[in-house]
Amino acid sequence: MDAEKKQAIINQYKQSENDTGSVQVQVALLTERINHLTEHLKSNHKDNHSRRGLLQMVGKRKGFLLYLKEKDIEAYRALIKSLNIRDVK
């Protein structure tokens, strides 16, 4: 992910002026990386090192989403709707 795309995602999901580490920003950045890696694995299906990294990122994103769901359900619902991802259990 290039710096411009990363900054655009941060600007879209930030909660305050200097926010780069809130849960919403982290989930949005992880989702972008997950989507990019998923496309890579479609053409490189034997790349098991990247597959392991993908599974780690999905697990980390799930943890962030569970935390957000517990702390602020409305922000959680808005985030999963805007990122078009499924509800976590």
N, C-alpha and C positions, 0 to 999 in steps of 0.2 A: 504494500500500500504506500503510495507516495505521500509526501508531506501535505500537499494541497487537499487531497481527498480526506486525509486524517483530520486536518483542521476544519474542513467543512462539516464532518460528522460531529466533531466536538462543538462547533458553533450551533449546530442544530439541536443537540441534546443537553447542553450545559444548563445548570440551574442558576448560576450567578456569573458575574463578569469574569472572574479568574478561575472558574471551575473546569478542571481537566480530569478529575479523578472520582467524580460521583458515580454511583452505581449505574445510573442511566447511561452515562458516557462510556463506561467500561463495557457494558453489555452491547451497546451499539458498535463499538470498535471490535469487540470479539465477534459479533455477528458478521461484520464485513470480512474479517479474516476467515471465518468459518465458510462463508459463501465462496470466497476466492479459492480456498483449499479444496472445497468440494468440487469445483470446476476442474481444478488441477488433477484430482484423483479420478475424474471421469475418463481422462485420456491417459493417465498413468496408473492403472489399476494395481500394479505390482509394487508401488511405492509405499512400503509398509512403515517406513520411518515417518513419513508425512501423515499417514493414517493414524499413527499413535499420537502425534501432535494434535491432530484434529479431534480425537477423542478426549484428550486432555483439555482442549479449549471448550468443547461442548460441556464437559463436567464443570469447569470453572464458571461458565456462563450460567449453568443450572444453579450453582450455588449462589451467584449474585441475584438471580431471579427469585429464588426461594427467600433470600434475605429481604429483598424489596417487597415481595408479596406479604411477608410478615409485618414489615414496618409501615408500608404505605400502599394499600391495595389499589387505590385509584391511580397512582403513578404507575404501578405495575401493569394495570389493565391498559392504560394509555400507551405504555412502552411496547407491550407485546402486539398491540394493534398497529402501531406505527412501523414496527420492524417486521410485521407479518410472520411471527413465530408462534408456536403452539404454547398453550398453557402448561406450566410445569406441575407435576404432581408431588 
